[in-house]
Amino acid sequence: MDFLELAKRRYSCRKFDGARAASKEDIEYCLEAARLAPSACNAQPYRFTVCLGEIKNQAASCLGFNRFATDASHLVIISEESYNISASIGSKIKDIDFRSIDIGIAAAHLTLAAAERNLDSCILGWFDEKRLKELLGIKGRIRLVIAIGYAAAGCAPKEKKRKPMEEIARIKE
Ligand SMILES: Cc1cc2nc3c(=O)[nH]c(=O)nc-3n(C[C@H](O)[C@H](O)[C@H](O)COP(=O)(O)O)c2cc1C
């Protein structure tokens, strides 16, 4: 499978099969892909909290309209950690939130690795952060939750709706 095939295979699954769970090995593979992601000054300012079983159900109750994710076998909560010194200085001087960017890249690695393993996933940015932090004892900001599992029977990737290339990209010589 080439990269574009993989990118097309990954889609936001919103109907999971509650009876099928991702294997521990596959989840570890996805986490390893996230661990290898690049980050500003290599600060890796994130933590991945993987929830399954009862704690996953409790975490899913913090997802508001994303409650469909209850049927995913795993929820990966991505929270922020401190920068290292160089990323912290760079972020202040340039007034850029590198941590959110880093977390977005790690989430891309994680979900593409999941797609490669024939898992389905959905990146979630809408959740009750306060409740989730209390439930899981997470101190840093929670930026994303990723639901991972297997799609319910009959669900398949939809045709990607994307802006035309000429609108989003230009080549200047
Ligand atoms: C940062 C971010 C936050 C998102 N939050 C949600 C969400 O809370 N609920 C949801 O159902 N989808 C969410 N999505 C999924 C997007 O809606 C989805 O990626 C987009 O519509 C493109 O569809 P595709 O992923 O199937 O290609 C989020 C995606 C990203 C990258």
Ligand as a Chemical Component Dictionary entry (heavy atoms), coordinates in Angstrom:
data_LIG
# 
_chem_comp.id                   LIG 
_chem_comp.type                 NON-POLYMER 
_chem_comp.pdbx_formal_charge   0 
_chem_comp.three_letter_code    LIG 
# 
loop_
_chem_comp_atom.comp_id 
_chem_comp_atom.atom_id 
_chem_comp_atom.alt_atom_id 
_chem_comp_atom.type_symbol 
_chem_comp_atom.charge 
_chem_comp_atom.model_Cartn_x 
_chem_comp_atom.model_Cartn_y 
_chem_comp_atom.model_Cartn_z 
_chem_comp_atom.pdbx_ordinal 
LIG C1  C1  C 0 -8.374  18.330 15.509 1  
LIG C2  C2  C 0 -9.561  17.522 15.053 2  
LIG C3  C3  C 0 -10.699 17.481 15.850 3  
LIG C4  C4  C 0 -11.801 16.708 15.455 4  
LIG N1  N1  N 0 -12.873 16.595 16.298 5  
LIG C5  C5  C 0 -13.893 15.781 15.967 6  
LIG C6  C6  C 0 -14.951 15.558 16.880 7  
LIG O1  O1  O 0 -14.982 16.085 18.006 8  
LIG N2  N2  N 0 -15.962 14.728 16.506 9  
LIG C7  C7  C 0 -15.960 14.091 15.286 10 
LIG O2  O2  O 0 -16.891 13.319 15.023 11 
LIG N3  N3  N 0 -14.954 14.278 14.394 12 
LIG C8  C8  C 0 -13.912 15.093 14.703 13 
LIG N4  N4  N 0 -12.865 15.252 13.844 14 
LIG C9  C9  C 0 -12.880 14.562 12.557 15 
LIG C10 C10 C 0 -13.084 15.527 11.370 16 
LIG O3  O3  O 0 -14.428 15.941 11.343 17 
LIG C11 C11 C 0 -12.686 14.787 10.080 18 
LIG O4  O4  O 0 -11.305 14.489 10.124 19 
LIG C12 C12 C 0 -12.972 15.576 8.804  20 
LIG O5  O5  O 0 -14.336 15.819 8.652  21 
LIG C13 C13 C 0 -12.453 14.854 7.550  22 
LIG O6  O6  O 0 -13.038 13.574 7.437  23 
LIG P1  P1  P 0 -12.167 12.227 7.430  24 
LIG O7  O7  O 0 -11.370 12.197 8.718  25 
LIG O8  O8  O 0 -13.190 11.125 7.374  26 
LIG O9  O9  O 0 -11.273 12.235 6.234  27 
LIG C14 C14 C 0 -11.771 16.006 14.218 28 
LIG C15 C15 C 0 -10.620 16.052 13.443 29 
LIG C16 C16 C 0 -9.527  16.777 13.855 30 
LIG C17 C17 C 0 -8.265  16.757 12.988 31 
# 
loop_
_chem_comp_bond.comp_id 
_chem_comp_bond.atom_id_1 
_chem_comp_bond.atom_id_2 
_chem_comp_bond.value_order 
_chem_comp_bond.pdbx_ordinal 
LIG C1  C2  SING 1  
LIG C2  C3  SING 2  
LIG C2  C16 DOUB 3  
LIG C3  C4  DOUB 4  
LIG C4  N1  SING 5  
LIG C4  C14 SING 6  
LIG N1  C5  DOUB 7  
LIG C5  C6  SING 8  
LIG C5  C8  SING 9  
LIG C6  O1  DOUB 10 
LIG C6  N2  SING 11 
LIG N2  C7  SING 12 
LIG C7  O2  DOUB 13 
LIG C7  N3  SING 14 
LIG N3  C8  DOUB 15 
LIG C8  N4  SING 16 
LIG N4  C9  SING 17 
LIG N4  C14 SING 18 
LIG C9  C10 SING 19 
LIG C10 O3  SING 20 
LIG C10 C11 SING 21 
LIG C11 O4  SING 22 
LIG C11 C12 SING 23 
LIG C12 O5  SING 24 
LIG C12 C13 SING 25 
LIG C13 O6  SING 26 
LIG O6  P1  SING 27 
LIG P1  O7  DOUB 28 
LIG P1  O8  SING 29 
LIG P1  O9  SING 30 
LIG C14 C15 DOUB 31 
LIG C15 C16 SING 32 
LIG C16 C17 SING 33 
# 
